Amino acid sequence: MSATKSQRSETSEYSVEDKLKALYELQSVDSAIDNIKRLRGELPLEVQDLEDEIAGLETRLQNYEKEVKELRDTISNKENEIEESNLLIEKYKKQQNNVRNNREYEALAKEIEYQTLEIELRQKHIKENNDKIEQRNKDLEASRQELEERQKDLKNKKEELDSIIAETQKDEENLNKRSNEIRQIIEHRLLNAYQRIRENARNGLAVVTVERDACGGCFNKIPPQRQLDVRSRKKIIVCEYCGRILVDPELAEEISEKTKDYQRGPQI
């Protein structure tokens, strides 16, 4: 039989009081882990969001740079085409000096006119592309500034998160280890109930004390007889309003004294 199975088989030997103590200690450990996670807050999500935003900005910059390069290549091609048209015009003008009739002269004149119109059209395209380049360069500068700001934000958020993790990592490892140890000695039925209550509770509290005649979770009044049952530690008592497992303050104090180091949680 494995160690885990052996531990499970021994749970039936525990008294109800032992089970309540184990449950309350587990709640204390899990609450300390919750406290560490609250210290981190939204930082992990904020770091991820900033990393995604930076990746998007870097892609945008690459696209702008690619577009500027393509526009410059187009301008260069248009300038080459203008140069070719000027050479053709010069050639046609020379040919006009050696024509034999008006028809040949007019044909060359039409070619010169066509090349002239082509030059004007290409010059128009060059101007349009230069205007686009000017706008894209403005977009590039704005995006670079935005990227720089986001990178600074990311650096600060990461430093803050790393600081919290460095302060709490050892505590969290120890707490998780202790949580797993306690879970091994709690029977499946109780452990499943505990986990279900924790998941449904807004503050993650599945095991609470009776405080001032009321449930420490939902604060509804607990009848006197039910309080006596809780203090007797003879059976598992749950709050009839919220379903949380109830323990008496003396038991809680006993466990809290035993586990006071992680009860307080990490200090930042």
C-alpha positions, -999 to 999 in steps of 0.1 A, spaced: 0 0 0 14 35 -9 20 61 17 -10 82 4 -34 52 6 -21 44 40 -27 80 51 -62 79 36 -70 46 54 -60 62 87 -85 91 84 -113 69 98 -93 67 130 -94 104 136 -120 118 159 -144 146 148 -124 170 168 -92 160 150 -110 164 116 -123 199 126 -87 209 137 -73 196 104 -100 215 84 -94 247 103 -57 244 99 -62 238 61 -84 269 60 -57 289 77 -30 277 53 -52 283 22 -61 318 35 -24 326 39 -19 315 3 -49 336 -8 -32 366 10 -1 361 -10 -21 361 -43 -40 392 -32 -6 410 -26 2 403 -62 -32 416 -72 -37 423 -108 0 427 -115 5 394 -134 -25 403 -157 -12 439 -161 23 426 -170 7 402 -196 -14 430 -211 16 453 -214 36 425 -231 8 420 -255 5 457 -262 42 461 -267 42 431 -292 14 449 -311 33 482 -312 64 464 -324 44 448 -352 29 482 -361 63 497 -363 76 470 -385 46 475 -408 51 512 -410 89 508 -417 80 482 -444 55 506 -460 80 535 -460 105 513 -477 80 502 -503 70 539 -509 106 549 -514 112 520 -538 82 531 -557 95 567 -558 129 554 -570 112 534 -598 91 565 -608 122 586 -610 139 560 -632 109 560 -654 109 598 -657 146 597 -667 138 571 -694 109 593 -706 132 623 -708 157 603 -728 129 593 -752 117 629 -756 152 640 -764 155 611 -789 121 620 -805 131 656 -808 163 648 -826 143 625 -849 119 653 -857 148 672 -873 153 644 -898 117 636 -908 106 633 -944 70 645 -941 45 660 -917 30 626 -908 62 614 -894 66 647 -876 31 645 -860 37 609 -850 68 619 -831 51 649 -816 24 626 -802 51 604 -787 67 634 -771 33 646 -758 26 611 -744 60 609 -726 54 644 -712 21 634 -698 36 602 -683 63 624 -666 36 646 -651 17 616 -639 48 600 -623 57 633 -607 22 634 -592 26 599 -579 60 608 -564 45 638 -546 17 616 -532 41 590 -521 63 616 -504 33 629 -486 25 593 -474 61 589 -463 59 621 -443 27 609 -426 41 575 -419 73 590 -404 50 610 -380 32 577 -372 65 560 -366 77 587 -342 44 586 -323 45 548 -321 81 548 -310 73 572 -282 43 551 -272 65 519 -273 91 535 -251 65 545 -225 49 511 -225 84 495 -221 91 517 -191 56 508 -176 64 471 -182 98 474 -165 83 490 -135 54 465 -132 79 436 -136 102 450 -109 72 454 -86 59 418 -93 94 403 -90 99 420 -57 66 406 -43 74 371 -57 109 372 -42 94 382 -8 67 356 -9 80 327 -30 95 307 -1 64 313 21 41 302 -7 62 270 -14 60 261 23 23 269 26 15 248 -5 35 219 9 17 221 43 -17 224 25 -10 192 5 1 175 37 -31 184 55 -52 174 26 -37 139 27 -52 133 62 -87 146 55 -112 121 41 -123 127 5 -159 135 14 -149 163 38 -122 176 15 -146 178 -15 -171 196 6 -144 220 19 -132 227 -17 -168 232 -30 -176 257 -2 -144 276 -8 -150 279 -45 -185 293 -38 -175 317 -10 -165 352 -21 -137 354 5 -126 318 1 -137 309 37 -151 274 40 -143 269 78 -152 298 102 -157 304 139 -188 312 157 -183 349 167 -208 368 189 -234 341 185 -232 344 147 -215 326 117 -181 341 110 -188 338 73 -223 352 67 -229 367 101 -263 352 105 -273 343 141 -266 307 152 -292 291 176 -279 284 211 -284 246 208 -264 246 175 -236 266 192 -235 239 219 -232 213 192 -203 232 177 -185 235 210 -190 198 218 -169 189 187 -188 156 183 -200 162 148 -194 184 118 -218 214 120 -225 237 91 -242 271 90 -278 266 78 -276 299 59 -243 298 40 -232 261 44 -198 270 59 -183 246 84 -184 260 119 -158 256 147 -157 271 182 -134 300 190 -113 279 215 -105 254 188 -96 282 164 -74 298 190 -56 265 196 -49 260 159 -41 297 154 -14 296 181 1 265 165 1 281 131 6 317 140 35 322 116 15 316 85 -17 328 100 -3 363 98 7 358 62 37 373 44 46 409 52 56 432 24 
